[in-house]
């Protein structure tokens, strides 16, 4: 009697374990999807801010047409964010263009004082901060999923269900500060005068 129960438990255990692994896999995949939606929200907020930034800068920097057209073109290339690596590359191009756009402020002091521009710039900083928080959360969820999919013995079951490791999302911040240029005047003497 005891041996028949033991045999039954040994026969059922792999199926119970497979069910447990499958449920954990579903849970982790859903966490990754939910985390990606957080990134998507922040990217949409950033994309919606770009036209206002371009319009504000355009009113001051009319001859910076190339920079303004480039950032507008970069924004128009963004479609449905499906592939994490591809989306990251496109977003890095947008970050680079935004950084160039924000760099124009140094050449146009009146733009630096414009309240509308300052509001938009502060909103961009806020969006970039939220985007970095969302990116960290997403990458943490991806790390957990990848550890589960690649670790033994769960990897054997995950492989049966076609689970593969996910890619991390990397994007540069558009609001990272540029290295300031410092010039030391040769006209100062040893006393600093």
MARDO-123157 format. One record per residue (C-alpha): x, y, z. Coordinates in pm, 1 decimal, always signed. Example, Ala and Ser with C-alpha at 12.3 -4.5 7.8 and 13.67 -1.06 7.14 Angstrom:
residues 2
<<+1230.0; -450.0; +780.0>>
<<+1367.0; -106.0; +714.0>>
This chain:
residues 193
<<+0.0; +0.0; +0.0>>
<<+277.7; +242.4; +93.3>>
<<+476.4; +159.1; -216.9>>
<<+177.0; +227.8; -446.2>>
<<+136.4; +573.8; -285.1>>
<<+505.3; +639.7; -324.5>>
<<+493.4; +538.1; -690.1>>
<<+189.0; +760.4; -746.5>>
<<+363.3; +1056.7; -584.6>>
<<+676.5; +998.1; -791.8>>
<<+467.8; +983.0; -1110.3>>
<<+264.5; +1295.1; -1029.8>>
<<+554.4; +1508.3; -897.3>>
<<+705.9; +1597.6; -1238.4>>
<<+364.9; +1717.0; -1362.2>>
<<+312.6; +1925.4; -1049.5>>
<<+659.1; +2074.4; -1085.6>>
<<+598.4; +2148.0; -1455.6>>
<<+274.4; +2325.8; -1361.4>>
<<+454.3; +2528.3; -1096.2>>
<<+731.2; +2628.5; -1339.3>>
<<+477.3; +2720.1; -1607.1>>
<<+285.1; +2942.2; -1363.5>>
<<+608.0; +3112.8; -1255.5>>
<<+701.1; +3166.3; -1619.7>>
<<+363.0; +3325.3; -1692.9>>
<<+396.0; +3547.1; -1385.2>>
<<+743.1; +3669.0; -1485.9>>
<<+642.8; +3727.3; -1850.4>>
<<+347.9; +3935.4; -1733.8>>
<<+574.4; +4138.2; -1505.9>>
<<+804.3; +4210.5; -1801.4>>
<<+505.4; +4316.5; -2015.5>>
<<+374.0; +4539.5; -1740.2>>
<<+717.7; +4694.6; -1690.5>>
<<+747.3; +4757.7; -2064.8>>
<<+413.9; +4938.9; -2059.8>>
<<+563.8; +5175.5; -1799.2>>
<<+850.2; +5252.6; -2035.7>>
<<+607.2; +5296.4; -2323.3>>
<<+407.2; +5554.7; -2126.0>>
<<+719.4; +5760.3; -2055.7>>
<<+838.9; +5737.1; -2415.8>>
<<+499.3; +5863.0; -2536.2>>
<<+516.2; +6151.3; -2290.2>>
<<+861.0; +6239.8; -2422.6>>
<<+746.7; +6213.8; -2785.2>>
<<+450.0; +6440.1; -2712.6>>
<<+679.8; +6701.3; -2558.7>>
<<+914.0; +6720.5; -2859.1>>
<<+688.8; +6930.4; -3088.2>>
<<+645.9; +7193.2; -2815.0>>
<<+1021.8; +7206.7; -2757.1>>
<<+1090.8; +7236.6; -3129.9>>
<<+832.5; +7512.7; -3171.6>>
<<+972.4; +7709.8; -2879.2>>
<<+1332.4; +7677.5; -2995.6>>
<<+1233.6; +7751.8; -3357.0>>
<<+1102.0; +8094.5; -3258.0>>
<<+1448.5; +8188.6; -3126.8>>
<<+1684.6; +7983.2; -3340.5>>
<<+1554.3; +8019.8; -3693.9>>
<<+1885.8; +7933.7; -3859.4>>
<<+1923.8; +7605.9; -3663.7>>
<<+1692.2; +7438.9; -3914.4>>
<<+1900.2; +7118.9; -3944.1>>
<<+1881.4; +7040.3; -3573.2>>
<<+1508.5; +7105.2; -3560.1>>
<<+1438.5; +6894.2; -3868.6>>
<<+1655.7; +6610.6; -3736.5>>
<<+1470.5; +6581.2; -3407.8>>
<<+1134.8; +6601.3; -3583.4>>
<<+1245.4; +6328.2; -3824.0>>
<<+1372.6; +6109.2; -3537.0>>
<<+1036.1; +6141.1; -3363.0>>
<<+845.5; +6047.5; -3678.2>>
<<+1052.8; +5726.5; -3716.3>>
<<+924.2; +5590.9; -3387.9>>
<<+646.6; +5342.7; -3441.3>>
<<+500.5; +5075.0; -3219.5>>
<<+773.2; +4981.0; -2970.4>>
<<+793.0; +4605.8; -3011.2>>
<<+1157.6; +4508.2; -3035.0>>
<<+1340.0; +4627.4; -2723.5>>
<<+1683.1; +4655.4; -2886.7>>
<<+1551.7; +4841.0; -3192.0>>
<<+1343.2; +5075.4; -2978.0>>
<<+1646.0; +5146.3; -2758.9>>
<<+1855.6; +5239.6; -3063.4>>
<<+1584.8; +5473.7; -3196.0>>
<<+1535.6; +5631.0; -2854.3>>
<<+1909.9; +5686.5; -2821.0>>
<<+1898.4; +5879.7; -3149.1>>
<<+1616.0; +6091.6; -3008.3>>
<<+1815.5; +6147.2; -2688.3>>
<<+2113.9; +6261.1; -2894.4>>
<<+1896.3; +6501.2; -3094.9>>
<<+1732.5; +6635.1; -2778.2>>
<<+2073.2; +6688.3; -2622.3>>
<<+2179.0; +6888.7; -2930.2>>
<<+1855.6; +7086.8; -2911.9>>
<<+1908.4; +7163.1; -2544.9>>
<<+2267.0; +7260.5; -2623.5>>
<<+2134.9; +7544.9; -2839.5>>
<<+2030.3; +7722.3; -2522.4>>
<<+2390.1; +7830.3; -2464.7>>
<<+2394.8; +8008.7; -2800.9>>
<<+2062.8; +8185.5; -2736.6>>
<<+2050.9; +8350.8; -2393.0>>
<<+1702.0; +8486.9; -2459.8>>
<<+1583.5; +8127.3; -2508.4>>
<<+1737.8; +8034.1; -2174.4>>
<<+1520.2; +8299.8; -2010.2>>
<<+1197.4; +8203.4; -2190.1>>
<<+943.3; +8077.7; -1933.7>>
<<+777.9; +7841.7; -2180.0>>
<<+1113.4; +7684.3; -2265.7>>
<<+1209.5; +7652.3; -1899.4>>
<<+878.1; +7482.0; -1825.5>>
<<+927.0; +7240.8; -2114.9>>
<<+1285.4; +7174.3; -2010.5>>
<<+1177.3; +7096.0; -1652.8>>
<<+903.4; +6869.3; -1785.5>>
<<+1160.3; +6688.7; -2001.0>>
<<+1384.6; +6637.1; -1697.4>>
<<+1086.0; +6494.4; -1508.3>>
<<+999.7; +6262.1; -1797.1>>
<<+1361.7; +6148.7; -1826.8>>
<<+1369.8; +6069.7; -1454.5>>
<<+1050.1; +5865.9; -1479.3>>
<<+1184.4; +5692.2; -1789.0>>
<<+1496.3; +5587.7; -1599.2>>
<<+1287.1; +5453.7; -1309.8>>
<<+1071.5; +5258.6; -1555.1>>
<<+1383.2; +5129.4; -1732.1>>
<<+1532.7; +5007.1; -1405.2>>
<<+1209.5; +4830.9; -1310.6>>
<<+1182.4; +4672.8; -1655.9>>
<<+1543.3; +4554.9; -1652.5>>
<<+1490.8; +4408.3; -1303.2>>
<<+1188.0; +4213.4; -1426.2>>
<<+1384.9; +4095.9; -1730.4>>
<<+1670.4; +3987.0; -1505.4>>
<<+1430.8; +3780.2; -1291.2>>
<<+1272.6; +3622.1; -1599.1>>
<<+1609.8; +3547.9; -1758.1>>
<<+1742.5; +3391.0; -1436.6>>
<<+1435.8; +3170.8; -1419.8>>
<<+1448.5; +3073.1; -1789.1>>
<<+1821.0; +2999.2; -1781.5>>
<<+1851.6; +2827.2; -1439.1>>
<<+1843.1; +2453.3; -1388.8>>
<<+1601.1; +2271.2; -1357.0>>
<<+1339.4; +2530.6; -1456.0>>
<<+1519.8; +2584.2; -1786.9>>
<<+1419.1; +2232.5; -1895.5>>
<<+1050.8; +2308.6; -1849.5>>
<<+1079.1; +2662.3; -1989.4>>
<<+1239.1; +2527.8; -2304.1>>
<<+935.9; +2300.8; -2354.2>>
<<+712.2; +2608.1; -2349.6>>
<<+937.4; +2802.1; -2588.8>>
<<+1053.7; +3056.4; -2331.1>>
<<+1361.4; +3257.7; -2427.2>>
<<+1557.9; +3521.5; -2239.0>>
<<+1442.3; +3880.1; -2296.2>>
<<+1666.6; +4174.8; -2385.5>>
<<+1746.4; +4461.1; -2151.8>>
<<+1641.1; +4815.7; -2241.0>>
<<+1914.5; +5076.6; -2252.2>>
<<+1851.6; +5438.5; -2339.0>>
<<+2064.4; +5747.0; -2283.1>>
<<+1921.8; +6042.2; -2098.5>>
<<+1861.4; +6344.6; -2316.6>>
<<+1910.1; +6571.1; -2017.3>>
<<+2253.8; +6447.0; -1915.9>>
<<+2474.0; +6743.7; -1871.3>>
<<+2731.4; +6819.4; -2131.2>>
<<+3085.0; +6870.7; -2010.1>>
<<+3120.5; +7244.7; -1961.2>>
<<+3395.1; +7415.2; -2153.3>>
<<+3630.6; +7616.9; -1939.4>>
<<+3861.8; +7879.6; -2076.7>>
<<+4132.2; +8034.7; -1869.1>>
<<+4217.6; +8383.9; -1969.4>>
<<+4586.7; +8452.4; -2026.8>>
<<+4545.7; +8812.2; -1921.0>>
<<+4536.2; +8733.1; -1550.4>>
<<+4858.7; +8779.8; -1362.1>>
<<+4992.8; +8576.5; -1072.2>>
<<+4770.2; +8765.9; -826.1>>
<<+4457.1; +8674.5; -1023.1>>
<<+4408.0; +9030.1; -1147.6>>
